Amino acid sequence: MNYRANIFGFKLLGAHTILSASAVGSMKEEYAPTDIVFPHQFIDRTRHRPDTFFGNGLVAHVGFADPICTGLSSAMSAAARAAGARVHDGGIYICMEGPQFSTRAESNLYRSWGADVIGMTNLQEAKLSREAEICYATMALVTDYDCWHEGHDDVTVETVLAYLAKNAETAQKILRSSIVPASTRTRDCPCASALRYAIITQKAAIPENVKMHLAPIIGKYL
């Protein structure tokens, strides 16, 4: 998936907020299939994915200590509770490379790290959204217990799709209910000005072609 193209496209369209939804495996007994988790942290276990707009003569270091827009996540969580979903706020999403599922050793390792859910998406979306000064929050739809749980079958595509189908209607309802509060909220969060002090390269040293290509993202600071 071309995460950079997707986020850049949203920026060109004038989007200031992204509501994300994805299927995840549970790393904890209390997060059962069809539960919804709104994680606030990530651990990156990906290896081959471009995850920044910068380079090629432009250095920028964006703060990412709190990778989720907590105000947006809270709005989505409230909509999820109103829809009758079983909701868990906060927690750690571990983003693995895929496309294979985890080995049992990896699954147990991630549990020892304190991870709450595991998935193959979101991390690059969150990083690039922050660089583009777009608020980002994710709704993690639990479909399985990965492969660590001795009382459940190992994760399979059939299991994931079955629980996704069960969650689909609820997820759509949550997203519909979240759009108005997400689009009208005051963006007083760090997301809205993430690049203010992040660009390290002197303006005069930034190549002209880079300035042109990244104008939708960095233009207001140049």
C-alpha positions as CSV (number, residue, x, y, z in Angstrom):
1,M,0.0,0.0,0.0
2,N,1.3,3.4,-0.9
3,Y,0.8,5.2,2.4
4,R,2.6,8.3,1.3
5,A,0.4,8.7,-1.8
6,N,-2.8,8.3,0.3
7,I,-1.8,10.8,3.0
8,F,-0.5,13.3,0.5
9,G,-3.8,12.9,-1.5
10,F,-5.8,13.7,1.7
11,K,-3.6,16.8,2.3
12,L,-4.2,18.0,-1.3
13,L,-8.0,17.6,-0.8
14,G,-7.8,19.8,2.3
15,A,-8.4,17.0,4.9
16,H,-7.3,17.9,8.4
17,T,-8.6,14.7,10.2
18,I,-8.4,11.0,9.4
19,L,-10.6,8.4,11.1
20,S,-9.1,5.0,10.7
21,A,-10.5,1.5,11.2
22,S,-8.6,-1.8,11.0
23,A,-8.7,-5.4,12.0
24,V,-6.4,-6.5,14.8
25,G,-5.4,-9.5,16.9
26,S,-5.8,-9.3,20.7
27,M,-2.7,-9.7,22.9
28,K,-4.8,-9.8,26.1
29,E,-7.5,-12.1,27.4
30,E,-9.9,-9.2,28.2
31,Y,-9.9,-7.9,24.6
32,A,-12.2,-10.4,23.0
33,P,-13.2,-10.7,19.3
34,T,-15.8,-8.0,18.3
35,D,-14.4,-5.7,21.0
36,I,-13.1,-2.3,19.8
37,V,-9.8,-0.8,21.1
38,F,-8.7,2.8,20.6
39,P,-4.9,2.6,21.0
40,H,-2.8,5.6,21.9
41,Q,0.6,4.2,21.3
42,F,2.5,2.2,18.7
43,I,5.5,-0.2,18.5
44,D,7.0,-0.4,15.0
45,R,8.0,-3.9,13.8
46,T,7.9,-3.0,10.1
47,R,11.0,-3.1,7.9
48,H,10.3,-2.3,4.3
49,R,7.8,0.6,4.2
50,P,8.5,4.3,3.3
51,D,7.2,6.3,6.3
52,T,8.3,9.9,5.8
53,F,7.9,12.7,3.3
54,F,11.3,14.0,4.1
55,G,14.8,13.3,2.7
56,N,16.3,14.3,-0.6
57,G,17.9,17.5,0.8
58,L,15.2,18.3,3.5
59,V,15.6,17.1,7.1
60,A,12.7,17.3,9.5
61,H,12.2,15.6,12.8
62,V,8.5,15.6,13.9
63,G,7.6,14.9,17.5
64,F,5.9,11.5,17.7
65,A,5.8,10.7,21.4
66,D,2.0,10.7,21.4
67,P,1.2,9.4,17.9
68,I,-2.6,9.5,18.2
69,C,-4.7,12.6,18.4
70,T,-6.2,12.0,21.8
71,G,-9.1,14.4,21.3
72,L,-10.1,12.7,18.1
73,S,-9.7,9.3,19.6
74,S,-12.0,10.3,22.5
75,A,-14.7,11.5,20.1
76,M,-14.6,8.2,18.2
77,S,-14.6,6.2,21.5
78,A,-17.7,8.1,22.7
79,A,-19.4,7.3,19.4
80,A,-18.5,3.6,19.8
81,R,-20.0,3.5,23.3
82,A,-23.2,5.2,22.0
83,A,-23.4,2.5,19.3
84,G,-23.3,-0.2,22.0
85,A,-19.8,-1.5,21.3
86,R,-17.6,-3.0,24.0
87,V,-14.8,-0.4,24.1
88,H,-11.3,-0.2,25.5
89,D,-9.5,3.2,25.6
90,G,-5.7,3.5,25.2
91,G,-3.2,0.7,24.9
92,I,-0.4,-0.2,22.6
93,Y,-0.8,-1.3,18.9
94,I,2.2,-3.3,17.6
95,C,2.5,-3.0,13.9
96,M,4.1,-6.0,12.2
97,E,5.3,-6.3,8.7
98,G,3.1,-9.1,7.4
99,P,1.7,-10.4,5.1
100,Q,2.3,-13.6,7.2
101,F,0.8,-13.7,10.7
102,S,3.1,-13.9,13.8
103,T,5.0,-16.9,14.9
104,R,4.0,-18.2,18.4
105,A,7.3,-17.0,19.7
106,E,6.8,-13.5,18.4
107,S,3.2,-13.4,19.7
108,N,4.4,-14.3,23.2
109,L,7.3,-11.8,22.9
110,Y,4.9,-8.9,22.1
111,R,2.7,-9.9,25.0
112,S,5.8,-9.6,27.3
113,W,6.3,-6.1,25.9
114,G,2.9,-5.1,27.1
115,A,1.3,-4.8,23.7
116,D,-2.5,-4.8,23.6
117,V,-3.3,-5.4,20.0
118,I,-1.4,-6.4,16.8
119,G,-2.0,-5.4,13.2
120,M,-0.3,-4.8,9.9
121,T,-1.4,-1.2,9.2
122,N,-1.8,2.2,10.9
123,L,1.8,2.9,11.9
124,Q,2.8,4.5,8.6
125,E,-0.5,6.3,8.4
126,A,0.0,7.8,11.8
127,K,3.6,8.9,11.1
128,L,2.8,10.5,7.7
129,S,-0.4,12.1,9.1
130,R,1.7,13.8,11.8
131,E,4.2,15.1,9.2
132,A,1.3,16.4,7.2
133,E,-0.2,18.0,10.3
134,I,-3.4,15.9,10.0
135,C,-5.1,14.6,13.1
136,Y,-5.2,10.8,13.1
137,A,-6.9,8.2,15.3
138,T,-7.6,4.6,14.8
139,M,-10.4,2.2,15.7
140,A,-9.0,-1.3,16.2
141,L,-11.6,-4.0,15.6
142,V,-10.6,-7.2,17.4
143,T,-11.0,-10.3,15.3
144,D,-8.8,-13.0,17.0
145,Y,-6.3,-13.8,19.8
146,D,-3.4,-14.0,17.4
147,C,-1.7,-17.4,18.1
148,W,-0.7,-17.0,21.8
149,H,-4.0,-18.2,23.3
150,E,-4.0,-21.9,24.1
151,G,-7.8,-22.0,24.4
152,H,-8.4,-20.6,20.9
153,D,-7.5,-21.7,17.4
154,D,-4.6,-19.9,15.7
155,V,-5.5,-16.9,13.7
156,T,-6.7,-17.6,10.1
157,V,-8.0,-15.4,7.3
158,E,-11.4,-17.1,7.7
159,T,-11.6,-16.1,11.4
160,V,-10.6,-12.5,10.7
161,L,-13.2,-12.1,7.9
162,A,-16.0,-13.7,9.9
163,Y,-15.5,-11.3,12.9
164,L,-14.9,-8.4,10.6
165,A,-18.3,-9.0,9.0
166,K,-19.9,-9.0,12.5
167,N,-18.2,-5.7,13.3
168,A,-18.8,-4.0,10.0
169,E,-22.3,-2.6,10.7
170,T,-21.1,-1.2,14.1
171,A,-18.0,0.2,12.7
172,Q,-19.9,2.0,10.0
173,K,-22.3,3.5,12.5
174,I,-19.4,4.7,14.7
175,L,-17.7,6.3,11.7
176,R,-20.9,8.1,10.6
177,S,-21.5,9.4,14.2
178,S,-17.8,10.5,14.5
179,I,-17.7,12.7,11.3
180,V,-19.5,15.8,12.6
181,P,-17.7,16.0,16.0
182,A,-14.4,15.2,14.3
183,S,-14.8,17.9,11.6
184,T,-16.1,20.6,13.8
185,R,-13.8,20.2,16.9
186,T,-11.2,22.9,17.7
187,R,-7.8,21.7,16.6
188,D,-5.9,22.8,19.6
189,C,-3.8,19.6,19.6
190,P,-0.1,19.3,18.7
191,C,-1.0,17.6,15.4
192,A,-2.1,21.0,13.8
193,S,1.4,22.5,14.2
194,A,3.7,19.5,14.2
195,L,6.1,21.0,11.6
196,R,6.4,24.4,13.2
197,Y,9.8,23.6,14.8
198,A,10.6,20.3,13.0
199,I,12.3,21.5,9.8
200,I,16.1,21.4,10.4
201,T,17.4,22.3,6.9
202,Q,17.9,26.0,6.3
203,K,15.3,27.3,3.9
204,A,17.9,28.5,1.4
205,A,19.4,25.0,1.3
206,I,16.2,23.1,0.5
207,P,16.3,22.1,-3.2
208,E,13.7,23.9,-5.3
209,N,12.2,20.6,-6.6
210,V,11.7,19.4,-3.1
211,K,10.0,22.7,-2.1
212,M,7.7,22.3,-5.2
213,H,6.8,18.7,-4.5
214,L,6.2,19.1,-0.8
215,A,4.5,22.5,-1.1
216,P,1.1,21.3,0.2
217,I,2.9,20.1,3.4
218,I,5.7,22.5,4.0
219,G,4.6,25.6,2.0
220,K,3.3,27.6,4.9
221,Y,6.6,27.4,6.7
222,L,8.7,28.5,3.7
